[in-house]
Amino acid sequence: MAKILLTTTSYQDTPGPHHELLNGSGHEVHCERGPLSEQQMLELVGDFDAFLCGDDAITRKVLEKATPKLKIIAKYGIGVDKIDVAAATEMGLPLCFTPGVNHTTVAEHSFALMLALFRSLVDEANYVRAGNWKRLTGHEIMGKTIGIVGLGRIGKEVAIRAKAFGLKIIGNDLYWPEEFAKEYGIERAESFDGVFEKADIISLHTNLTEETRNLISAASIAKMKDGVVILNCARGELVNTADMVAALKSGKVGGYGADVLDEEPPRPDHPLLTAPNCVLTPHIGSRTHESVQRQAMMATQNLLLCLEGKKPLAQVNDVPIPALS
C-alpha cells in the first residue's frame, strides 16, 4: 500500500467518480489544502510514495527531502512551472500530467472575463445589488480584433468562440496550426509584437518560460493600441504587475481580466486588487464540475497506473516507471 499526498482542492471539493477510484485503490491518502508553499511542502514530505498535486511549490529542495521515499508525481492540470522538472527527471521521478481535459472550460472563462470587461458586468451587478439603478454604456466585441498568444488546445477553443462572436482573429504560436488557422480565418503574426500592434483584445494562452515571463511589460504595452483589453487565463507571471497597474491607471490598457496572479492567493495590498478596470477571479478557469471530474479522473488514473508499474496516460518527462514493492 502506497502513501499518497493529495493537495489539489478542486479535486477534493468536487464530487465525482475520481473519489471512488482513489479511495477504492486501497492506498493511504493524506489530504492537504494547496497550493502549498515550499516551506509547507518541506514540513510535510519525506514519508510519501506519491504526490497527487496541483500548483504546489515542488522545488529541488522539496524533492531532495521527499526522496528516496517519493517515487511518482501525478500533476492535476497541465502547467508544470511550479515543479522543478529537471530535478525530478534527474532523480528518476516520473512526472504525469493531464493535457486535453480543460481547454473548453478555460476558453469559456476567457470569454466570461472579456464580456465582463466590455459590458461592465461586475460593476453593474454590484450597483443593482446595492439598490442603485445606475446604467453604464458598454461596448460590443463584434468586429474587433482579438490577438491570441498561443494556439494550443485552449487558444484554439478561444478562436472558435471568437469567430462565432464576429471577431477578427490574429494569432502567434511557434507551432502554427495551418489547417485550423485556415478553417477559422486566423491571420498569422510572426512575432508577439505582430499581435500586440494589431489587436484590440489580447488573450494569453502560452506556457510560462523564461522567454515569456513578463511578456506583458511596459515595453510591450507601449506597442499596443490605446485602450487594449488584455485577458490572462494562463499564468500570472506572464504579466509584469507593476507595469500593468500603471497602464490601467493611465488608460493605455482599457481593461485587464485575469484568472491568475503572480501571487496566489494575493496579499491584501496586492496592487491589482484595487486597479481600475480590472476583473480578477481566483484561478477558477478550469474549475467546473465537468472539467474537474475529467482532470481528476485522468490524474488518478495516471497515479494508479504508475503505482502498478504501468505507463501513465500522459507523462512530462522521459523517466522509466519504477517497480514499487
C-alpha angles and dihedrals in degrees: 000000000000126000112230130196109212115190109157110108099199088057090052097042100046120078117229147115092287089079092056091046094051097038091046093054092081094232123130112253123199114193127209130171107248162222086085125195123235090259092051091049091049090054091052110037132082100076103056126100094199143014122219094189146169124197097330120145102259099176131168088264091054092048092048090055094041095054144112087028093048113082107161139032115199109188117207100216138015110273113085098176091115090058123076094232093179091054092046091051092046090052092049095248116149111225115204127189140178113246121173099029108092108033095106093050095049092047090052090051091051088056091046090057092045094052092043090057098043093047099034088235098163094051093043094050091048091050092053093045088053091052097257118131092203114157119202123191113239136189135250120238095206112112095016122120119247118199113207115201105201121021099205122124095302095041090052092052089051089051092052090053093043091056090051090052092052097251124149110237131215122173146180129203134150088228102047114206097219100182094043092048090050092049093051098036096244117171113221119233112200093212143018088259090057088061096041095053097051108032128097088190125031119198117191119215104151132115122262108252133148086266094053099038106116090006087153105057139136089277096052094039089056088063094053130091117270110265095019115168116223126200124194122187093146117068131333093224091066086077127059101229099207092048092048092050091050091049092049091050092049093046093238086120109045096198143353121206114185137171092183135055136192087243118041116220092020122232113253093256096046102145096228091061090072101028116123121257092010123136115190131183126189101254094285098134092116095030107109124123090248096048096041091053091050093047094043093049092049093046091049093047090050091051096047093045090053092047087055090051092250132130113270124231092253131007129185100204134041099245125135116249107251123236104238120209 
